[in-house]
Amino acid sequence: MTEDLETKIVRLLTERKQTLSLAESCTGGYIAHRLTNVPGASVIFSSGLVTYSNEAKQRFLGVRGETLEQHGAVSEAVAREMAEGARRANRTDYAIAVTGIAGPGGGTPGKPVGTVFIALASAGETRVFRRFNPGERLAFKETTTRQALEELDALLAATGPVMPAPRQFSGTDRV
């Protein structure tokens, strides 16, 4: 039997004793829904914020008004600030943020319906991915959620297992 993506992520983070938080906009809590379907997810999952409005992005995640004004809510810059804000506010090892245009309206020539930005924040860096998932709203949410979890899985695979710190011996230790 193949392990599904969310089960694998919960298992890996549990083994590593690491934590995750979420900042969702266009997915409306769908990532949190998938993760919390996994028994034991409470060990690694701190919280998920659905910050659908710009005001909520600012109040709960610390997204700057200037960033929203300059780039718009659906942008690399806002996704980055959302992920970093969620990670900081929840003191987690990782955070995922998503912001996009699920449609059917709201698109522009530069950001058509189906545009989404997925951000992953960790202690070392924040990665942001632009994806295009045109189609019906529920399909958009499902595809975006899968992509966000796949990006976290790839990041976890790239970092490998967390190794315990080497033991420091004192002068009183016996060999």
C-alpha positions as CSV (number, residue, x, y, z in Angstrom):
1,M,0.0,0.0,0.0
2,T,1.3,3.4,-1.0
3,E,1.5,6.1,1.7
4,D,-0.5,9.2,0.7
5,L,1.3,12.6,0.7
6,E,-0.1,14.0,3.9
7,T,0.5,10.8,5.8
8,K,4.1,10.8,4.6
9,I,4.6,14.5,5.7
10,V,3.1,13.9,9.1
11,R,5.3,10.8,9.5
12,L,8.5,12.6,8.4
13,L,7.9,15.7,10.6
14,T,7.1,13.5,13.5
15,E,10.3,11.5,13.1
16,R,12.2,14.7,12.9
17,K,10.4,16.3,15.8
18,Q,9.6,19.3,13.6
19,T,6.4,21.4,13.3
20,L,4.3,23.0,10.6
21,S,1.9,25.9,10.4
22,L,-0.2,27.1,7.5
23,A,-1.5,30.4,6.0
24,E,-4.2,29.7,3.5
25,S,-6.1,32.1,1.4
26,C,-7.5,30.7,-1.9
27,T,-7.5,27.1,-0.6
28,G,-9.7,28.1,2.4
29,G,-8.3,25.6,4.8
30,Y,-8.1,22.6,2.4
31,I,-4.4,22.0,3.3
32,A,-5.3,21.9,7.0
33,H,-8.2,19.6,6.2
34,R,-6.0,17.1,4.5
35,L,-3.3,17.2,7.2
36,T,-5.8,16.8,10.1
37,N,-7.3,13.7,8.5
38,V,-4.0,12.0,9.4
39,P,-4.0,10.4,12.9
40,G,-1.3,11.9,15.0
41,A,-1.1,15.2,13.0
42,S,-1.5,17.2,16.2
43,V,2.1,16.3,17.1
44,I,3.4,18.3,14.1
45,F,0.6,20.7,13.1
46,S,0.5,23.9,15.1
47,S,-2.2,25.9,13.4
48,G,-3.7,26.9,10.1
49,L,-4.9,30.4,9.5
50,V,-7.4,31.1,6.6
51,T,-6.5,34.7,5.9
52,Y,-8.9,35.4,3.0
53,S,-9.0,39.2,3.3
54,N,-6.1,41.6,3.0
55,E,-6.9,42.9,6.5
56,A,-6.6,39.4,7.9
57,K,-3.2,38.9,6.1
58,Q,-2.0,42.1,7.7
59,R,-3.4,41.5,11.2
60,F,-2.6,37.8,11.7
61,L,0.5,37.3,9.5
62,G,2.1,40.7,9.5
63,V,1.9,41.2,5.7
64,R,2.7,44.8,5.1
65,G,0.2,47.1,3.6
66,E,2.8,48.5,1.3
67,T,3.4,44.9,-0.1
68,L,-0.3,44.4,-0.7
69,E,-0.6,47.8,-2.4
70,Q,2.5,47.4,-4.5
71,H,2.2,43.8,-5.6
72,G,-1.5,42.8,-4.9
73,A,-2.6,39.9,-2.7
74,V,-1.8,37.4,-5.3
75,S,1.9,37.8,-5.6
76,E,5.2,36.3,-4.8
77,A,5.9,39.0,-2.2
78,V,2.6,38.5,-0.3
79,A,3.0,34.7,-0.4
80,R,6.5,35.1,1.1
81,E,5.3,37.4,3.9
82,M,2.4,35.1,4.6
83,A,4.6,32.1,5.0
84,E,7.2,33.9,7.1
85,G,4.5,35.5,9.2
86,A,2.8,32.1,9.9
87,R,6.2,30.5,10.8
88,R,7.1,33.4,13.1
89,A,3.7,33.7,14.8
90,N,3.5,30.0,15.5
91,R,7.2,29.3,16.1
92,T,7.2,26.3,13.8
93,D,10.0,24.8,11.8
94,Y,8.1,25.1,8.5
95,A,5.1,27.1,7.2
96,I,3.2,26.9,3.9
97,A,1.3,29.8,2.5
98,V,-1.0,29.9,-0.6
99,T,-2.6,32.9,-2.3
100,G,-4.3,32.8,-5.6
101,I,-7.3,33.4,-7.9
102,A,-9.7,30.5,-7.8
103,G,-12.3,32.2,-10.1
104,P,-14.5,32.3,-11.9
105,G,-13.9,36.1,-11.7
106,G,-11.0,38.2,-10.4
107,G,-8.4,37.5,-13.0
108,T,-6.4,40.0,-15.0
109,P,-4.2,39.6,-18.1
110,G,-1.1,39.5,-15.8
111,K,-2.7,37.3,-13.2
112,P,-5.4,35.2,-14.9
113,V,-7.9,33.0,-13.0
114,G,-5.9,30.0,-11.9
115,T,-2.8,31.9,-10.9
116,V,-1.5,30.8,-7.5
117,F,1.7,31.4,-5.4
118,I,2.8,28.8,-2.9
119,A,5.4,29.7,-0.3
120,L,7.4,27.5,2.0
121,A,9.3,29.1,4.9
122,S,11.9,27.3,7.0
123,A,14.7,28.6,9.2
124,G,17.1,28.8,6.3
125,E,15.0,30.2,3.5
126,T,11.7,30.9,2.0
127,R,10.8,29.4,-1.4
128,V,8.0,30.7,-3.6
129,F,6.5,28.9,-6.6
130,R,4.1,30.4,-9.1
131,R,1.6,27.9,-10.6
132,F,-1.2,28.1,-13.0
133,N,-4.3,25.9,-12.2
134,P,-7.1,27.0,-14.4
135,G,-10.5,25.3,-14.1
136,E,-13.4,24.9,-11.7
137,R,-12.9,26.3,-8.1
138,L,-12.9,22.9,-6.3
139,A,-10.4,21.5,-8.8
140,F,-8.2,24.6,-8.3
141,K,-8.2,24.1,-4.5
142,E,-7.5,20.4,-4.8
143,T,-4.6,20.9,-7.3
144,T,-3.1,23.8,-5.3
145,T,-3.3,21.8,-2.1
146,R,-1.6,18.8,-3.7
147,Q,1.1,21.1,-5.2
148,A,1.8,22.8,-1.8
149,L,2.2,19.4,-0.1
150,E,4.4,18.1,-2.9
151,E,6.7,21.1,-2.5
152,L,7.0,20.5,1.2
153,D,7.7,16.8,0.6
154,A,10.4,17.8,-1.9
155,L,11.9,20.2,0.6
156,L,11.9,17.5,3.3
157,A,13.5,15.0,0.9
158,A,16.2,17.6,0.0
159,T,17.1,18.3,3.6
160,G,17.3,14.6,4.5
161,P,16.7,13.4,8.1
162,V,17.6,15.6,10.9
163,M,20.6,14.2,12.7
164,P,21.0,14.6,16.4
165,A,23.7,17.0,17.5
166,P,27.0,15.2,18.2
167,R,27.4,14.3,21.9
168,Q,29.8,16.6,23.7
169,F,32.0,14.7,26.1
170,S,33.2,16.2,29.4
171,G,36.4,15.4,31.2
172,T,34.4,13.1,33.6
173,D,33.0,10.8,30.9
174,R,34.4,7.3,30.9
175,V,35.4,5.7,27.6
